[in-house]
């Protein structure tokens, strides 16, 4: 059985997309269901992860 290794850039991009989706989900829940603790945690966690992913890509000199 072969194990495929994902490059660091691919991992960062997957994390960036996941964080963006998490942030969008949290904001969507805030706008439709009102303020709840879980929605705030999702939106803030996704936003922090997205910003961290951008900094990681800049450190790799992609941008």
Protein Blocks (a to p, Z undefined) as FASTA:
>chain_A
ZZddddfklmmmmmmmmmmmmmmmmmmmmmmnopafklmmmmmmmmmmmmmmmmmmmmno
mZZ
